[in-house]
Amino acid sequence: MNIDPMLLEILACPCEHHAPVQPDSPDPATASALVCTRCRTSFPVRDDIPVMLLDEATPGPQGVGADLSPGQ
């Protein structure tokens, strides 16, 4: 995955809470998706383009928008 770091800073989960997203791997070169930091919904990245559509996403363990952030 090759996404501009500036773009990663502004991307957010499209659920009502708009939490930031981060690569699904600590090494961005091996990442294949972006994951919401709040609900753990996973968004695919295809040809280095994030697909930030809920219809294309894999919901987190408790669903889209659930608060699973650290400390909760």
PDB file of N, CA, C and O in Angstrom:
ATOM      1  N   MET A   1       0.857  -1.173   0.000  1.00  0.00           N
ATOM      2  CA  MET A   1       0.000   0.000   0.000  1.00  0.00           C
ATOM      3  C   MET A   1       0.897   1.227   0.000  1.00  0.00           C
ATOM      4  O   MET A   1       1.834   1.333   0.791  1.00  0.00           O
ATOM      5  N   ASN A   2       0.601   2.123  -0.873  1.00  0.00           N
ATOM      6  CA  ASN A   2       1.389   3.341  -0.999  1.00  0.00           C
ATOM      7  C   ASN A   2       0.438   4.534  -0.973  1.00  0.00           C
ATOM      8  O   ASN A   2       0.016   5.028  -2.019  1.00  0.00           O
ATOM      9  N   ILE A   3       0.106   4.992   0.236  1.00  0.00           N
ATOM     10  CA  ILE A   3      -0.806   6.129   0.403  1.00  0.00           C
ATOM     11  C   ILE A   3      -0.026   7.277   1.028  1.00  0.00           C
ATOM     12  O   ILE A   3       0.726   7.088   1.985  1.00  0.00           O
ATOM     13  N   ASP A   4      -0.213   8.452   0.480  1.00  0.00           N
ATOM     14  CA  ASP A   4       0.451   9.652   0.986  1.00  0.00           C
ATOM     15  C   ASP A   4       0.134   9.839   2.476  1.00  0.00           C
ATOM     16  O   ASP A   4      -1.037   9.818   2.857  1.00  0.00           O
ATOM     17  N   PRO A   5       1.144  10.019   3.314  1.00  0.00           N
ATOM     18  CA  PRO A   5       0.909  10.213   4.754  1.00  0.00           C
ATOM     19  C   PRO A   5      -0.023  11.383   5.068  1.00  0.00           C
ATOM     20  O   PRO A   5      -0.759  11.337   6.053  1.00  0.00           O
ATOM     21  N   MET A   6      -0.001  12.421   4.247  1.00  0.00           N
ATOM     22  CA  MET A   6      -0.903  13.558   4.463  1.00  0.00           C
ATOM     23  C   MET A   6      -2.356  13.142   4.253  1.00  0.00           C
ATOM     24  O   MET A   6      -3.250  13.620   4.951  1.00  0.00           O
ATOM     25  N   LEU A   7      -2.589  12.246   3.285  1.00  0.00           N
ATOM     26  CA  LEU A   7      -3.944  11.750   3.055  1.00  0.00           C
ATOM     27  C   LEU A   7      -4.391  10.893   4.238  1.00  0.00           C
ATOM     28  O   LEU A   7      -5.534  10.997   4.683  1.00  0.00           O
ATOM     29  N   LEU A   8      -3.498  10.053   4.746  1.00  0.00           N
ATOM     30  CA  LEU A   8      -3.834   9.220   5.905  1.00  0.00           C
ATOM     31  C   LEU A   8      -4.234  10.060   7.111  1.00  0.00           C
ATOM     32  O   LEU A   8      -5.077   9.643   7.905  1.00  0.00           O
ATOM     33  N   GLU A   9      -3.640  11.230   7.253  1.00  0.00           N
ATOM     34  CA  GLU A   9      -3.960  12.108   8.383  1.00  0.00           C
ATOM     35  C   GLU A   9      -5.390  12.627   8.328  1.00  0.00           C
ATOM     36  O   GLU A   9      -5.983  12.893   9.373  1.00  0.00           O
ATOM     37  N   ILE A  10      -5.957  12.776   7.133  1.00  0.00           N
ATOM     38  CA  ILE A  10      -7.302  13.349   7.030  1.00  0.00           C
ATOM     39  C   ILE A  10      -8.397  12.313   6.788  1.00  0.00           C
ATOM     40  O   ILE A  10      -9.578  12.629   6.929  1.00  0.00           O
ATOM     41  N   LEU A  11      -8.030  11.078   6.425  1.00  0.00           N
ATOM     42  CA  LEU A  11      -9.041  10.051   6.206  1.00  0.00           C
ATOM     43  C   LEU A  11      -9.693   9.660   7.521  1.00  0.00           C
ATOM     44  O   LEU A  11      -9.034   9.591   8.559  1.00  0.00           O
ATOM     45  N   ALA A  12     -10.995   9.404   7.466  1.00  0.00           N
ATOM     46  CA  ALA A  12     -11.738   9.006   8.658  1.00  0.00           C
ATOM     47  C   ALA A  12     -12.803   7.993   8.269  1.00  0.00           C
ATOM     48  O   ALA A  12     -13.248   7.941   7.123  1.00  0.00           O
ATOM     49  N   CYS A  13     -13.198   7.197   9.240  1.00  0.00           N
ATOM     50  CA  CYS A  13     -14.278   6.233   9.053  1.00  0.00           C
ATOM     51  C   CYS A  13     -15.549   7.004   8.689  1.00  0.00           C
ATOM     52  O   CYS A  13     -15.849   8.022   9.314  1.00  0.00           O
ATOM     53  N   PRO A  14     -16.290   6.540   7.698  1.00  0.00           N
ATOM     54  CA  PRO A  14     -17.493   7.264   7.293  1.00  0.00           C
ATOM     55  C   PRO A  14     -18.702   7.050   8.210  1.00  0.00           C
ATOM     56  O   PRO A  14     -19.786   7.556   7.921  1.00  0.00           O
ATOM     57  N   CYS A  15     -18.531   6.306   9.313  1.00  0.00           N
ATOM     58  CA  CYS A  15     -19.652   6.159  10.245  1.00  0.00           C
ATOM     59  C   CYS A  15     -19.898   7.509  10.922  1.00  0.00           C
ATOM     60  O   CYS A  15     -19.152   8.463  10.701  1.00  0.00           O
ATOM     61  N   GLU A  16     -20.906   7.584  11.716  1.00  0.00           N
ATOM     62  CA  GLU A  16     -21.303   8.859  12.327  1.00  0.00           C
ATOM     63  C   GLU A  16     -20.254   9.469  13.255  1.00  0.00           C
ATOM     64  O   GLU A  16     -20.334  10.660  13.555  1.00  0.00           O
ATOM     65  N   HIS A  17     -19.279   8.694  13.716  1.00  0.00           N
ATOM     66  CA  HIS A  17     -18.285   9.207  14.653  1.00  0.00           C
ATOM     67  C   HIS A  17     -17.033   9.754  13.966  1.00  0.00           C
ATOM     68  O   HIS A  17     -16.279  10.509  14.579  1.00  0.00           O
ATOM     69  N   HIS A  18     -16.803   9.389  12.719  1.00  0.00           N
ATOM     70  CA  HIS A  18     -15.688   9.892  11.915  1.00  0.00           C
ATOM     71  C   HIS A  18     -14.327   9.760  12.603  1.00  0.00           C
ATOM     72  O   HIS A  18     -13.536  10.703  12.616  1.00  0.00           O
ATOM     73  N   ALA A  19     -14.065   8.601  13.165  1.00  0.00           N
ATOM     74  CA  ALA A  19     -12.776   8.348  13.815  1.00  0.00           C
ATOM     75  C   ALA A  19     -11.678   8.178  12.764  1.00  0.00           C
ATOM     76  O   ALA A  19     -11.968   7.780  11.635  1.00  0.00           O
ATOM     77  N   PRO A  20     -10.437   8.469  13.111  1.00  0.00           N
ATOM     78  CA  PRO A  20      -9.326   8.283  12.175  1.00  0.00           C
ATOM     79  C   PRO A  20      -9.147   6.804  11.806  1.00  0.00           C
ATOM     80  O   PRO A  20      -9.592   5.909  12.525  1.00  0.00           O
ATOM     81  N   VAL A  21      -8.495   6.577  10.684  1.00  0.00           N
ATOM     82  CA  VAL A  21      -8.167   5.214  10.251  1.00  0.00           C
ATOM     83  C   VAL A  21      -6.650   5.072  10.221  1.00  0.00           C
ATOM     84  O   VAL A  21      -5.919   6.058  10.133  1.00  0.00           O
ATOM     85  N   GLN A  22      -6.191   3.820  10.295  1.00  0.00           N
ATOM     86  CA  GLN A  22      -4.757   3.542  10.230  1.00  0.00           C
ATOM     87  C   GLN A  22      -4.554   2.253   9.441  1.00  0.00           C
ATOM     88  O   GLN A  22      -5.476   1.444   9.341  1.00  0.00           O
ATOM     89  N   PRO A  23      -3.360   2.048   8.877  1.00  0.00           N
ATOM     90  CA  PRO A  23      -3.082   0.812   8.134  1.00  0.00           C
ATOM     91  C   PRO A  23      -3.257  -0.410   9.031  1.00  0.00           C
ATOM     92  O   PRO A  23      -3.040  -0.336  10.240  1.00  0.00           O
ATOM     93  N   ASP A  24      -3.652  -1.542   8.429  1.00  0.00           N
ATOM     94  CA  ASP A  24      -3.877  -2.771   9.191  1.00  0.00           C
ATOM     95  C   ASP A  24      -2.591  -3.500   9.560  1.00  0.00           C
ATOM     96  O   ASP A  24      -2.632  -4.566  10.175  1.00  0.00           O
ATOM     97  N   SER A  25      -1.466  -2.935   9.192  1.00  0.00           N
ATOM     98  CA  SER A  25      -0.175  -3.535   9.506  1.00  0.00           C
ATOM     99  C   SER A  25       0.774  -2.432   9.961  1.00  0.00           C
ATOM    100  O   SER A  25       0.699  -1.310   9.461  1.00  0.00           O
ATOM    101  N   PRO A  26       1.673  -2.739  10.911  1.00  0.00           N
ATOM    102  CA  PRO A  26       2.638  -1.721  11.335  1.00  0.00           C
ATOM    103  C   PRO A  26       3.539  -1.257  10.195  1.00  0.00           C
ATOM    104  O   PRO A  26       4.031  -0.128  10.209  1.00  0.00           O
ATOM    105  N   ASP A  27       3.754  -2.126   9.211  1.00  0.00           N
ATOM    106  CA  ASP A  27       4.558  -1.778   8.040  1.00  0.00           C
ATOM    107  C   ASP A  27       3.609  -1.405   6.902  1.00  0.00           C
ATOM    108  O   ASP A  27       2.995  -2.292   6.308  1.00  0.00           O
ATOM    109  N   PRO A  28       3.472  -0.113   6.585  1.00  0.00           N
ATOM    110  CA  PRO A  28       2.537   0.309   5.535  1.00  0.00           C
ATOM    111  C   PRO A  28       2.759  -0.386   4.193  1.00  0.00           C
ATOM    112  O   PRO A  28       1.827  -0.505   3.398  1.00  0.00           O
ATOM    113  N   ALA A  29       3.972  -0.843   3.935  1.00  0.00           N
ATOM    114  CA  ALA A  29       4.247  -1.523   2.659  1.00  0.00           C
ATOM    115  C   ALA A  29       3.511  -2.852   2.559  1.00  0.00           C
ATOM    116  O   ALA A  29       3.204  -3.300   1.454  1.00  0.00           O
ATOM    117  N   THR A  30       3.222  -3.494   3.693  1.00  0.00           N
ATOM    118  CA  THR A  30       2.527  -4.779   3.667  1.00  0.00           C
ATOM    119  C   THR A  30       1.036  -4.652   3.984  1.00  0.00           C
ATOM    120  O   THR A  30       0.314  -5.649   3.937  1.00  0.00           O
ATOM    121  N   ALA A  31       0.569  -3.464   4.301  1.00  0.00           N
ATOM    122  CA  ALA A  31      -0.836  -3.258   4.638  1.00  0.00           C
ATOM    123  C   ALA A  31      -1.718  -3.412   3.400  1.00  0.00           C
ATOM    124  O   ALA A  31      -1.313  -3.083   2.285  1.00  0.00           O
ATOM    125  N   SER A  32      -2.922  -3.917   3.620  1.00  0.00           N
ATOM    126  CA  SER A  32      -3.859  -4.093   2.506  1.00  0.00           C
ATOM    127  C   SER A  32      -5.199  -3.427   2.782  1.00  0.00           C
ATOM    128  O   SER A  32      -6.100  -3.460   1.944  1.00  0.00           O
ATOM    129  N   ALA A  33      -5.331  -2.813   3.975  1.00  0.00           N
ATOM    130  CA  ALA A  33      -6.590  -2.177   4.345  1.00  0.00           C
ATOM    131  C   ALA A  33      -6.319  -1.070   5.350  1.00  0.00           C
ATOM    132  O   ALA A  33      -5.237  -0.982   5.929  1.00  0.00           O
ATOM    133  N   LEU A  34      -7.323  -0.229   5.545  1.00  0.00           N
ATOM    134  CA  LEU A  34      -7.301   0.791   6.582  1.00  0.00           C
ATOM    135  C   LEU A  34      -8.349   0.408   7.616  1.00  0.00           C
ATOM    136  O   LEU A  34      -9.445  -0.026   7.260  1.00  0.00           O
ATOM    137  N   VAL A  35      -8.021   0.564   8.888  1.00  0.00           N
ATOM    138  CA  VAL A  35      -8.900   0.130   9.967  1.00  0.00           C
ATOM    139  C   VAL A  35      -9.271   1.329  10.833  1.00  0.00           C
ATOM    140  O   VAL A  35      -8.413   2.131  11.202  1.00  0.00           O
ATOM    141  N   CYS A  36     -10.556   1.439  11.149  1.00  0.00           N
ATOM    142  CA  CYS A  36     -11.047   2.508  12.010  1.00  0.00           C
ATOM    143  C   CYS A  36     -10.487   2.317  13.410  1.00  0.00           C
ATOM    144  O   CYS A  36     -10.504   1.205  13.938  1.00  0.00           O
ATOM    145  N   THR A  37      -9.991   3.390  14.015  1.00  0.00           N
ATOM    146  CA  THR A  37      -9.421   3.315  15.353  1.00  0.00           C
ATOM    147  C   THR A  37     -10.502   3.209  16.425  1.00  0.00           C
ATOM    148  O   THR A  37     -10.191   2.912  17.578  1.00  0.00           O
ATOM    149  N   ARG A  38     -11.735   3.440  16.078  1.00  0.00           N
ATOM    150  CA  ARG A  38     -12.834   3.359  17.052  1.00  0.00           C
ATOM    151  C   ARG A  38     -13.573   2.019  16.976  1.00  0.00           C
ATOM    152  O   ARG A  38     -13.700   1.329  17.988  1.00  0.00           O
ATOM    153  N   CYS A  39     -14.053   1.650  15.809  1.00  0.00           N
ATOM    154  CA  CYS A  39     -14.914   0.466  15.695  1.00  0.00           C
ATOM    155  C   CYS A  39     -14.241  -0.728  15.018  1.00  0.00           C
ATOM    156  O   CYS A  39     -14.837  -1.801  14.916  1.00  0.00           O
ATOM    157  N   ARG A  40     -13.010  -0.547  14.560  1.00  0.00           N
ATOM    158  CA  ARG A  40     -12.226  -1.602  13.905  1.00  0.00           C
ATOM    159  C   ARG A  40     -12.832  -2.082  12.582  1.00  0.00           C
ATOM    160  O   ARG A  40     -12.529  -3.182  12.120  1.00  0.00           O
ATOM    161  N   THR A  41     -13.679  -1.261  11.982  1.00  0.00           N
ATOM    162  CA  THR A  41     -14.173  -1.561  10.641  1.00  0.00           C
ATOM    163  C   THR A  41     -12.994  -1.441   9.685  1.00  0.00           C
ATOM    164  O   THR A  41     -12.182  -0.524   9.802  1.00  0.00           O
ATOM    165  N   SER A  42     -12.904  -2.369   8.743  1.00  0.00           N
ATOM    166  CA  SER A  42     -11.767  -2.440   7.827  1.00  0.00           C
ATOM    167  C   SER A  42     -12.195  -2.023   6.419  1.00  0.00           C
ATOM    168  O   SER A  42     -13.195  -2.507   5.890  1.00  0.00           O
ATOM    169  N   PHE A  43     -11.420  -1.121   5.828  1.00  0.00           N
ATOM    170  CA  PHE A  43     -11.700  -0.615   4.487  1.00  0.00           C
ATOM    171  C   PHE A  43     -10.594  -1.069   3.542  1.00  0.00           C
ATOM    172  O   PHE A  43      -9.416  -0.839   3.817  1.00  0.00           O
ATOM    173  N   PRO A  44     -10.957  -1.715   2.430  1.00  0.00           N
ATOM    174  CA  PRO A  44      -9.925  -2.209   1.506  1.00  0.00           C
ATOM    175  C   PRO A  44      -9.198  -1.067   0.801  1.00  0.00           C
ATOM    176  O   PRO A  44      -9.732   0.029   0.634  1.00  0.00           O
ATOM    177  N   VAL A  45      -7.976  -1.354   0.399  1.00  0.00           N
ATOM    178  CA  VAL A  45      -7.203  -0.433  -0.429  1.00  0.00           C
ATOM    179  C   VAL A  45      -6.916  -1.171  -1.730  1.00  0.00           C
ATOM    180  O   VAL A  45      -6.276  -2.223  -1.725  1.00  0.00           O
ATOM    181  N   ARG A  46      -7.384  -0.623  -2.832  1.00  0.00           N
ATOM    182  CA  ARG A  46      -7.209  -1.255  -4.140  1.00  0.00           C
ATOM    183  C   ARG A  46      -6.407  -0.340  -5.048  1.00  0.00           C
ATOM    184  O   ARG A  46      -6.776   0.813  -5.272  1.00  0.00           O
ATOM    185  N   ASP A  47      -5.320  -0.860  -5.560  1.00  0.00           N
ATOM    186  CA  ASP A  47      -4.431  -0.073  -6.428  1.00  0.00           C
ATOM    187  C   ASP A  47      -4.017   1.229  -5.744  1.00  0.00           C
ATOM    188  O   ASP A  47      -3.984   2.289  -6.369  1.00  0.00           O
ATOM    189  N   ASP A  48      -3.700   1.133  -4.451  1.00  0.00           N
ATOM    190  CA  ASP A  48      -3.275   2.271  -3.629  1.00  0.00           C
ATOM    191  C   ASP A  48      -4.357   3.329  -3.438  1.00  0.00           C
ATOM    192  O   ASP A  48      -4.056   4.473  -3.096  1.00  0.00           O
ATOM    193  N   ILE A  49      -5.620   2.949  -3.660  1.00  0.00           N
ATOM    194  CA  ILE A  49      -6.740   3.866  -3.465  1.00  0.00           C
ATOM    195  C   ILE A  49      -7.631   3.308  -2.356  1.00  0.00           C
ATOM    196  O   ILE A  49      -8.179   2.217  -2.506  1.00  0.00           O
ATOM    197  N   PRO A  50      -7.787   4.038  -1.238  1.00  0.00           N
ATOM    198  CA  PRO A  50      -8.659   3.562  -0.168  1.00  0.00           C
ATOM    199  C   PRO A  50     -10.125   3.601  -0.603  1.00  0.00           C
ATOM    200  O   PRO A  50     -10.594   4.599  -1.150  1.00  0.00           O
ATOM    201  N   VAL A  51     -10.831   2.514  -0.357  1.00  0.00           N
ATOM    202  CA  VAL A  51     -12.251   2.428  -0.679  1.00  0.00           C
ATOM    203  C   VAL A  51     -13.003   2.669   0.634  1.00  0.00           C
ATOM    204  O   VAL A  51     -13.215   1.740   1.414  1.00  0.00           O
ATOM    205  N   MET A  52     -13.399   3.908   0.866  1.00  0.00           N
ATOM    206  CA  MET A  52     -13.984   4.319   2.140  1.00  0.00           C
ATOM    207  C   MET A  52     -15.512   4.289   2.096  1.00  0.00           C
ATOM    208  O   MET A  52     -16.176   5.232   2.527  1.00  0.00           O
ATOM    209  N   LEU A  53     -16.054   3.199   1.574  1.00  0.00           N
ATOM    210  CA  LEU A  53     -17.500   3.018   1.481  1.00  0.00           C
ATOM    211  C   LEU A  53     -17.933   1.943   2.463  1.00  0.00           C
ATOM    212  O   LEU A  53     -17.337   0.866   2.503  1.00  0.00           O
ATOM    213  N   LEU A  54     -18.958   2.219   3.253  1.00  0.00           N
ATOM    214  CA  LEU A  54     -19.421   1.229   4.222  1.00  0.00           C
ATOM    215  C   LEU A  54     -19.913  -0.041   3.539  1.00  0.00           C
ATOM    216  O   LEU A  54     -19.809  -1.126   4.112  1.00  0.00           O
ATOM    217  N   ASP A  55     -20.444   0.074   2.328  1.00  0.00           N
ATOM    218  CA  ASP A  55     -20.902  -1.106   1.586  1.00  0.00           C
ATOM    219  C   ASP A  55     -19.756  -2.036   1.207  1.00  0.00           C
ATOM    220  O   ASP A  55     -19.974  -3.233   1.014  1.00  0.00           O
ATOM    221  N   GLU A  56     -18.548  -1.512   1.098  1.00  0.00           N
ATOM    222  CA  GLU A  56     -17.371  -2.296   0.725  1.00  0.00           C
ATOM    223  C   GLU A  56     -16.536  -2.702   1.939  1.00  0.00           C
ATOM    224  O   GLU A  56     -15.575  -3.459   1.802  1.00  0.00           O
ATOM    225  N   ALA A  57     -16.889  -2.214   3.107  1.00  0.00           N
ATOM    226  CA  ALA A  57     -16.099  -2.432   4.327  1.00  0.00           C
ATOM    227  C   ALA A  57     -16.450  -3.751   5.002  1.00  0.00           C
ATOM    228  O   ALA A  57     -17.514  -4.329   4.779  1.00  0.00           O
ATOM    229  N   THR A  58     -15.522  -4.204   5.832  1.00  0.00           N
ATOM    230  CA  THR A  58     -15.759  -5.352   6.705  1.00  0.00           C
ATOM    231  C   THR A  58     -16.008  -4.778   8.098  1.00  0.00           C
ATOM    232  O   THR A  58     -15.100  -4.200   8.694  1.00  0.00           O
ATOM    233  N   PRO A  59     -17.233  -4.928   8.631  1.00  0.00           N
ATOM    234  CA  PRO A  59     -17.538  -4.345   9.937  1.00  0.00           C
ATOM    235  C   PRO A  59     -16.624  -4.877  11.032  1.00  0.00           C
ATOM    236  O   PRO A  59     -16.140  -6.007  10.964  1.00  0.00           O
ATOM    237  N   GLY A  60     -16.400  -4.049  12.035  1.00  0.00           N
ATOM    238  CA  GLY A  60     -15.612  -4.460  13.195  1.00  0.00           C
ATOM    239  C   GLY A  60     -16.352  -5.523  13.989  1.00  0.00           C
ATOM    240  O   GLY A  60     -17.484  -5.865  13.646  1.00  0.00           O
ATOM    241  N   PRO A  61     -15.738  -6.055  15.048  1.00  0.00           N
ATOM    242  CA  PRO A  61     -16.335  -7.155  15.809  1.00  0.00           C
ATOM    243  C   PRO A  61     -17.695  -6.842  16.423  1.00  0.00           C
ATOM    244  O   PRO A  61     -18.495  -7.752  16.636  1.00  0.00           O
ATOM    245  N   GLN A  62     -17.969  -5.571  16.710  1.00  0.00           N
ATOM    246  CA  GLN A  62     -19.264  -5.216  17.293  1.00  0.00           C
ATOM    247  C   GLN A  62     -20.072  -4.325  16.360  1.00  0.00           C
ATOM    248  O   GLN A  62     -21.053  -3.711  16.779  1.00  0.00           O
ATOM    249  N   GLY A  63     -19.667  -4.254  15.104  1.00  0.00           N
ATOM    250  CA  GLY A  63     -20.405  -3.481  14.116  1.00  0.00           C
ATOM    251  C   GLY A  63     -19.789  -2.123  13.857  1.00  0.00           C
ATOM    252  O   GLY A  63     -18.919  -1.663  14.596  1.00  0.00           O
ATOM    253  N   VAL A  64     -20.253  -1.495  12.803  1.00  0.00           N
ATOM    254  CA  VAL A  64     -19.765  -0.187  12.401  1.00  0.00           C
ATOM    255  C   VAL A  64     -20.179   0.851  13.432  1.00  0.00           C
ATOM    256  O   VAL A  64     -21.348   0.932  13.812  1.00  0.00           O
ATOM    257  N   GLY A  65     -19.219   1.640  13.880  1.00  0.00           N
ATOM    258  CA  GLY A  65     -19.490   2.725  14.809  1.00  0.00           C
ATOM    259  C   GLY A  65     -19.396   2.374  16.279  1.00  0.00           C
ATOM    260  O   GLY A  65     -19.444   3.269  17.123  1.00  0.00           O
ATOM    261  N   ALA A  66     -19.261   1.072  16.621  1.00  0.00           N
ATOM    262  CA  ALA A  66     -19.145   0.680  18.031  1.00  0.00           C
ATOM    263  C   ALA A  66     -17.838   1.208  18.603  1.00  0.00           C
ATOM    264  O   ALA A  66     -16.827   1.247  17.901  1.00  0.00           O
ATOM    265  N   ASP A  67     -17.847   1.611  19.857  1.00  0.00           N
ATOM    266  CA  ASP A  67     -16.645   2.167  20.467  1.00  0.00           C
ATOM    267  C   ASP A  67     -15.764   1.060  21.027  1.00  0.00           C
ATOM    268  O   ASP A  67     -16.016   0.547  22.117  1.00  0.00           O
ATOM    269  N   LEU A  68     -14.726   0.695  20.273  1.00  0.00           N
ATOM    270  CA  LEU A  68     -13.765  -0.313  20.699  1.00  0.00           C
ATOM    271  C   LEU A  68     -12.380   0.310  20.867  1.00  0.00           C
ATOM    272  O   LEU A  68     -11.373  -0.399  20.886  1.00  0.00           O
ATOM    273  N   SER A  69     -12.333   1.630  20.987  1.00  0.00           N
ATOM    274  CA  SER A  69     -11.053   2.309  21.122  1.00  0.00           C
ATOM    275  C   SER A  69     -10.378   1.899  22.424  1.00  0.00           C
ATOM    276  O   SER A  69     -11.063   1.492  23.363  1.00  0.00           O
ATOM    277  N   PRO A  70      -9.055   1.995  22.506  1.00  0.00           N
ATOM    278  CA  PRO A  70      -8.338   1.600  23.720  1.00  0.00           C
ATOM    279  C   PRO A  70      -8.863   2.340  24.945  1.00  0.00           C
ATOM    280  O   PRO A  70      -9.134   3.540  24.895  1.00  0.00           O
ATOM    281  N   GLY A  71      -9.001   1.608  26.036  1.00  0.00           N
ATOM    282  CA  GLY A  71      -9.465   2.215  27.283  1.00  0.00           C
ATOM    283  C   GLY A  71     -10.967   2.251  27.416  1.00  0.00           C
ATOM    284  O   GLY A  71     -11.486   2.759  28.410  1.00  0.00           O
ATOM    285  N   GLN A  72     -11.679   1.723  26.437  1.00  0.00           N
ATOM    286  CA  GLN A  72     -13.150   1.728  26.503  1.00  0.00           C
ATOM    287  C   GLN A  72     -13.681   0.368  26.839  1.00  0.00           C
ATOM    288  O   GLN A  72     -14.895   0.186  26.937  1.00  0.00           O
TER     289      GLN A  72
END
